[in-house]
Structures are given as structure tokens and as C-alpha cells.
Amino acid sequence: MSVTKYFISKAIKNALIDDYLQKELRRAGYAGVDFQRTPLGNRVIIYAERPGLVIGRQGATIRELAHILEMKFGLENPQIAVVPVQNPELNAKIMANRIAMALERGIHFRRAAFVALRQIMEAGARGAEIVIRGKLVSERARYEKFRAGVILKAGEPSMYAVDKAVTHVLLKPGVYGIKVKIFLPVNTVDDISIVRGEEVGNTQTQGDQKHE
């Protein structure tokens, strides 16, 4: 196998594992997974809002996950570690799953979206956008967009300062798509601070006095 084919097959396998874990660990607040190759095998780091649900009673769930990753996905000797998410309301994947579970419980999509928006903004986000697609109010598919604050749409800051996630949920009318974008509370190149000339002069004067 060539190097290119090896990395492509590895990326596909990681994507399939991520999709599987998102479905199986939705109620645990699944937030993502990282893979690390070690001399003993493969280290799998799962990020979740509620690590206890991932581990299970006396480690039963995590052992079952390790068995599935080895037998179904071909991971050699998978060693699973679970890391809690510090700010789940600032994680797009967790919030998308929360909305999906709310829709499964029969909560109206507008209420679910507004509740999620409020939680995201109260957690300190600079902005958020939620898009829900499906047969929302009629037999014809449509979408509704909910937004608070500001959201970067283009440029380099939108790649590292905006967390994005997409999930789907099957309801009686059909499949609903949920897309969440969160503008994280981080500084970007657009955050320019202007220093007044007086302050600069005072700083230089103080520096000169110290040298004297």
C-alpha cells in the first residue's frame, strides 16, 4: 500500500469511528475523539460531557467499546481514555446533540434552538448560529436559522475561532439536520487595540526616568 492510500484509509477509518461513537455516546455528551499510536497499540481519547456514562458500571461500557473498535474497525489493542469537557456549552458537537435529543423528546424545534442559544451565549461565546432543516411545519422540507451575537463566515479566524458541528436525528416526519456554529471567546487578528499617544509618551518618560 502506498503512503497516500495508507493515510486516506486511516482517515476514513477514523471518520467511521467518530460517526459510530457519536451515535452510541450521544447521551454521554460525546464531543470528539483523538487517536495516538503507541508501542503497545492504539490510544483512543474520547472527550465527553459525562465520562461516567462512557466508562459504564465497573468499566463495562468502555470494555465493550474497546472490543468493538478492535473487532469491527480493526484497531490493534485499543486503549481508551475518557477526558471530561470543561465547557460543554462552548462545544458545537455537544450542543448539536442536545438539540437532537430535545427534538426526540418532542420539544418544539424553535424552543430547543432558543434554549441552546441562551446556554451558549451565557457560557461566554461571542456568537452562535443554529440551522435546523427538515419538515418543520409542513410536508415540504425547509430550514430555519437562529442567531445570536456575531459569527465569522470567512477568513483564517473562522477556521480556528469558530467551532462547527453537524448531526442528524430521525423523527416521525423524517430526518432533521442540525448545524451549530459557535464563535469561541478568543481573540482574533480583527481585535485591534488602539493605544493613545499620551499613554505611549508617559510610558517612554517612565522608562527614561528608570534609566537615569
C-alpha positions as CSV (number, residue, x, y, z in Angstrom):
1,M,0.0,0.0,0.0
2,S,1.3,3.4,-1.0
3,V,1.8,6.2,1.6
4,T,-1.1,8.2,0.1
5,K,-3.5,5.2,0.2
6,Y,-2.4,4.4,3.8
7,F,-3.3,7.9,5.1
8,I,-6.5,8.0,3.1
9,S,-7.7,4.7,4.5
10,K,-6.6,5.8,8.0
11,A,-8.6,9.0,7.7
12,I,-11.7,7.1,6.5
13,K,-11.4,4.6,9.4
14,N,-11.1,7.5,11.9
15,A,-14.2,9.2,10.4
16,L,-16.2,6.0,10.6
17,I,-15.2,5.5,14.3
18,D,-16.1,9.1,15.1
19,D,-19.5,8.6,13.4
20,Y,-20.1,5.4,15.4
21,L,-19.1,7.0,18.7
22,Q,-21.3,10.0,18.1
23,K,-24.4,7.7,17.7
24,E,-23.5,5.4,20.6
25,L,-22.4,8.1,23.1
26,R,-24.9,10.9,22.3
27,R,-26.4,10.7,25.8
28,A,-23.0,10.9,27.3
29,G,-22.4,14.3,25.6
30,Y,-19.9,13.0,23.1
31,A,-17.6,15.8,21.9
32,G,-15.0,14.1,19.8
33,V,-12.1,11.6,19.6
34,D,-8.3,11.6,19.1
35,F,-6.1,8.8,18.1
36,Q,-2.5,8.2,19.1
37,R,-0.2,5.4,18.0
38,T,1.8,3.9,20.9
39,P,4.2,0.9,21.1
40,L,1.5,-1.1,22.9
41,G,-1.2,-0.4,20.3
42,N,-3.6,2.5,19.7
43,R,-4.6,5.1,22.3
44,V,-8.1,6.3,21.8
45,I,-9.0,9.6,23.7
46,I,-12.7,10.2,23.9
47,Y,-14.0,13.6,25.0
48,A,-17.4,13.7,26.7
49,E,-19.6,15.8,28.9
50,R,-20.4,12.9,31.2
51,P,-17.4,10.5,31.3
52,G,-19.2,8.2,33.7
53,L,-21.7,7.1,31.0
54,V,-18.8,6.3,28.7
55,I,-17.0,4.2,31.3
56,G,-20.1,2.4,32.5
57,R,-20.7,0.4,35.6
58,Q,-17.3,-1.1,36.7
59,G,-15.9,-0.2,33.3
60,A,-18.3,-2.5,31.4
61,T,-19.2,0.1,28.7
62,I,-15.6,1.1,28.0
63,R,-14.5,-2.6,27.7
64,E,-17.3,-3.2,25.2
65,L,-16.3,-0.2,23.2
66,A,-12.7,-1.4,23.1
67,H,-13.9,-4.8,21.9
68,I,-16.0,-3.2,19.1
69,L,-13.1,-0.9,18.0
70,E,-10.8,-3.9,17.7
71,M,-13.2,-6.4,16.0
72,K,-15.3,-4.1,13.8
73,F,-12.8,-1.3,13.0
74,G,-9.5,-3.2,13.2
75,L,-7.8,-1.1,15.8
76,E,-4.9,-3.1,17.3
77,N,-5.1,-3.3,21.1
78,P,-7.2,-0.1,21.6
79,Q,-6.6,1.6,25.0
80,I,-9.4,4.0,25.7
81,A,-9.1,7.1,27.9
82,V,-12.0,9.4,28.7
83,V,-11.5,13.1,29.2
84,P,-14.3,15.4,30.5
85,V,-15.1,18.6,28.6
86,Q,-14.7,21.7,30.7
87,N,-17.1,24.0,28.9
88,P,-19.7,21.8,27.2
89,E,-21.8,24.8,26.2
90,L,-18.9,26.0,24.0
91,N,-18.6,22.7,22.1
92,A,-20.6,22.7,18.9
93,K,-20.9,18.9,18.8
94,I,-22.3,18.6,22.3
95,M,-24.9,21.4,21.7
96,A,-26.0,19.8,18.4
97,N,-26.6,16.6,20.2
98,R,-28.5,18.3,22.9
99,I,-30.8,19.8,20.3
100,A,-31.2,16.4,18.6
101,M,-32.2,14.8,21.9
102,A,-34.6,17.6,22.7
103,L,-36.3,17.0,19.3
104,E,-36.5,13.3,20.1
105,R,-38.3,14.1,23.3
106,G,-40.9,16.1,21.4
107,I,-39.8,19.6,22.2
108,H,-40.6,22.1,19.5
109,F,-37.6,22.9,17.3
110,R,-37.8,26.7,18.0
111,R,-37.8,26.2,21.7
112,A,-34.9,23.8,21.5
113,A,-32.9,26.2,19.4
114,F,-33.5,29.2,21.6
115,V,-32.6,27.3,24.8
116,A,-29.3,26.2,23.2
117,L,-28.6,29.7,22.0
118,R,-29.1,31.1,25.5
119,Q,-26.9,28.4,27.1
120,I,-24.1,29.1,24.5
121,M,-24.2,32.9,25.0
122,E,-24.3,32.6,28.8
123,A,-21.2,30.4,28.6
124,G,-19.3,33.4,27.2
125,A,-19.4,32.8,23.4
126,R,-19.1,35.8,21.1
127,G,-21.8,34.5,18.8
128,A,-23.7,31.4,17.7
129,E,-25.7,30.2,14.8
130,I,-28.1,27.2,14.7
131,V,-29.7,25.9,11.5
132,I,-32.4,23.2,11.6
133,R,-33.5,21.5,8.4
134,G,-36.4,19.2,7.7
135,K,-40.2,19.0,7.6
136,L,-40.5,21.6,10.3
137,V,-44.1,22.9,9.9
138,S,-45.4,21.2,6.7
139,E,-44.8,18.2,4.4
140,R,-42.3,20.3,2.5
141,A,-38.7,20.4,3.8
142,R,-37.4,23.8,4.8
143,Y,-34.9,25.3,7.2
144,E,-34.9,27.9,10.0
145,K,-31.8,29.8,11.2
146,F,-31.3,31.1,14.7
147,R,-28.5,33.5,15.5
148,A,-27.1,35.5,18.5
149,G,-24.1,37.7,18.6
150,V,-21.7,37.6,15.6
151,I,-20.4,34.7,13.5
152,L,-17.3,34.8,11.3
153,K,-18.1,33.4,7.8
154,A,-14.8,33.6,6.0
155,G,-11.1,34.2,6.6
156,E,-8.5,32.4,8.7
157,P,-10.1,33.4,12.1
158,S,-13.2,31.5,11.0
159,M,-11.1,28.3,10.9
160,Y,-9.7,28.4,14.5
161,A,-12.2,30.7,16.3
162,V,-15.5,29.1,15.2
163,D,-16.4,25.6,16.3
164,K,-18.7,23.8,13.9
165,A,-20.7,20.5,14.1
166,V,-23.5,18.8,12.1
167,T,-25.7,16.0,13.3
168,H,-28.9,14.3,12.2
169,V,-31.9,12.9,14.0
170,L,-34.7,10.6,12.7
171,L,-38.2,11.7,13.7
172,K,-41.6,10.7,12.6
173,P,-41.8,13.3,9.8
174,G,-38.4,12.3,8.5
175,V,-34.7,13.2,9.0
176,Y,-33.8,16.5,10.6
177,G,-30.4,18.1,10.1
178,I,-28.9,20.3,12.8
179,K,-25.9,22.5,12.2
180,V,-24.3,24.5,15.1
181,K,-21.6,27.2,14.8
182,I,-20.1,28.8,17.9
183,F,-17.8,31.8,17.9
184,L,-15.5,31.0,20.8
185,P,-14.4,33.6,23.3
186,V,-10.9,34.0,21.8
187,N,-9.1,37.0,20.3
188,T,-8.6,37.1,16.6
189,V,-6.5,39.3,14.2
190,D,-9.5,41.6,13.9
191,D,-9.4,42.5,17.5
192,I,-7.2,45.6,17.2
193,S,-6.5,47.8,20.3
194,I,-5.5,51.4,19.8
195,V,-3.1,53.0,22.3
196,R,-3.4,56.7,22.8
197,G,-0.4,58.9,22.2
198,E,-0.4,60.3,25.8
199,E,-0.2,56.8,27.2
200,V,2.7,56.0,24.9
201,G,4.5,59.2,25.9
202,N,4.0,58.5,29.6
203,T,5.4,55.0,29.2
204,Q,8.5,56.3,27.4
205,T,9.0,59.0,30.1
206,Q,8.8,56.5,32.9
207,G,11.3,54.3,31.0
208,D,13.8,57.2,30.7
209,Q,13.5,58.0,34.4
210,K,14.4,54.4,35.3
211,H,17.5,54.6,33.2
212,E,18.6,57.8,34.9
